[in-house]
Amino acid sequence: MNILWDFDGTLFDTYPALVEGILKLSQKDLDRSEVLKWLKIDSKTAFKHYCISEDLREEYQKIHIHYSKLHSKPFDHLEDVLAAVENNIIVTHRDKESTIYLLEKFHLAKYFKEIVAVEEQGFTRKPHCSSYEYVLKSHRIDLVVGDRDLDLIPARQLHIKTVAFQNPNIDADFHIDSYADFIPLVLNPLHGTQQSPFDH
């Protein structure tokens, strides 16, 4: 089983850091849960909604990366899932250095075969599927896990099964709210539909 993961909001709960970035840039006392709702669509939409210029994106990256390095944690039960999967690959809008930093901080780096930093490596931001196509050149992908529609749109275009994490409002083959449910509700049924769990 080979799984392609989004990072922010899927592997790690970095939303408090992303919300912090929007609050600092807007310089307003915004409702955090409201900001989170817009970010769950995507940051471009949140920028537009709060009238934040795209020119400030680099500043936004700096703020939320700094904040997430200090405070962000992986979601509960994630390590059990990663350990049960042969190959895990990350495709993220985050820069590679801070992604590796967080994985190493929580001793999870060993579970990942490859990390693709979308913009840093010259790909168009998701939902464009160029970064996923790049991964498919060297890995077969059985499943894509993400918390926003933009993570799953490229997978659907490429006919790969999808898992929506903590987001019941997007189209996916599986929806889960906790990684405690991932092995019984996603991996086991998928292994059942394959000829053999060891047929790689």
N, C-alpha and C positions, 0 to 999 in steps of 0.2 A: 504494500500500500504506500503510495507516494502522495503527500499532501502539500499543497501550496497554501501558505498562511499570509493574511494581512498582519500587520504588527500592532499599530495603535488602535486600542479599543477591542482588539481580537485576542492577541496573546497577552498584552499588558494593559492594565487599566490606566491609560495615559490621558483619559478625558479631563480629569481635574487640571492637568498641565495645559491641555489645549484650550480649555475654558479660560484659564489664567491669562493665556496669550491674548485672547479676544478682549478680555476685561482691560488689560493694560493698554492695548492699542486704541480701544474706543474711548478710554479715559472717562467712562461713565459707570454709574453704579447699576450694572445690569443684573437681571435675574439669572442666576447660574443655570437653573434647570431649563430655562428658555434658550440660553446660549447653547446648552448641550443638545437640545432638539434640532437646532439649525446645523450644528457640527455633525450630527448623525446623518444629515443629508450629505454635506461635504463642506470643506472650509471655504471654497469659492462662494458658495451660497451664503454662508455665514458672513463673510466679508461684505457681500453685496447688501445683505439685510441690515447690517450695522454700519453701512456707509464707510467701510474701511478700504482704503486704496490698496490695490494689488501691489503697488510700489513698496508697501510695508511688509510683504510676504517674508523677506529675508529676516527682518526684525522679529516677526511672529515666530519663525523657525527657531531663532536664537532663544527667545523667551521660553517657549514651551519645551525645547530640548533641555535647557538649563533646569527648569522646574521638574521635568520628568526624571532627570538623572538623580535628583534629590529624593523625590517622593513616589515615583511610579513603581508598581509591583505587578508581577504576573498574576493572572486570575487563578483562583483556587482550583486544585485538581489538574492543572494544566500539565504538570510534569508526568503524571500517570499516562496521559494521552500521548504526549511526545515519545515516551519510552515504548509505547505499544505500536508505534508507526516505524516502518523501515526507513523512509526518507522524508524529512521535513525541509521545506524550502520557504523562504520569506520573500515576498515582493511588497515593498513599502515605499511611501513617499518620504519617510524619515531618512536622514543621512546614515551612511553605513557605520560611521564611528560611534554614534550614540546608540545605535541598534546593538552593536557588538558589546558596548559598555554595559547596557542593561542586561543582556543575556549572560554576560560573564559575572556580573554582580550577583545574579541569582543562580549561578552554576547551570545554566540551560544551553550554553553555546554548543556543547558537545552533541546536542540532538539535531543540529541543523547542518545540512549538506551544503546549502548555498544561500546567500543573502543578496537580493537584487534591490539596490537603491534606485528607484525609477528615474528621477530627474538627474541625480548625480551621474548615472550611467548613460544619460542622453536619450532616455525614452520619454514619450509623451505620457502625461499623468493619466492614471486610471480615470474613467472606464475605458480608455483606449487599450487595445489588447496587445500592443507591441511587446511589453515587458513579459507577458504570459507566453507569447509566441517564442520569445527568446529562451525562456525556461524549457519549453517543450522541445527545443532542439537537442537538449542534453538529458532531459528526464521525462519519463512518462508521468503524467499527473492524473491521479484517480479522483481527486477531490479538491475543492477550493473552499477555504473557510474565511469568512469576513463578517464584519458587523454592519457594513453599509452596502447599499445596492451597487455602488461603483466598484466594489470588490468582486461582485458576483456577475455583473454584466459581461465582462470579458470571458468568464468561464462558460456562461450560457452560450455566447457566440461560438465558443470553441467546443461545445457539446461535452463539457466536463460537469460532473455532479457538484452540487453546492450545499454548503451548510451556512445558515444565518445564525450568528451568535448574538444573543440578547437583543434581537430586533425582529419582532413578529410581523412587522409591516412590510417586509421585502419578500420578493419571490425567491424561494429556494427549495431544494429537494428535502432538506432537513432543517428544523428550527430547534435550537437548544438554548437554555438560559444558564446552564451550569456545565462545566466540563466533567462533573461527576456522571452526567448522563451520556457523555460522548461515546464511550466504549459500548454500553448496552444498546443505545438508540441509533448510533450511526455506524460504528465499525463492525459490530457483530452482524447486523442485517446486510451490510455491504459484502462482508466476507462470505455470507451465505449465498449471495447472488453470483459470486465469482466461482469459476470451476473448482478452484482450490485456493485457500488462503496463501499457499506457498507458490502459486503460479505467477511468477514475476516475469 
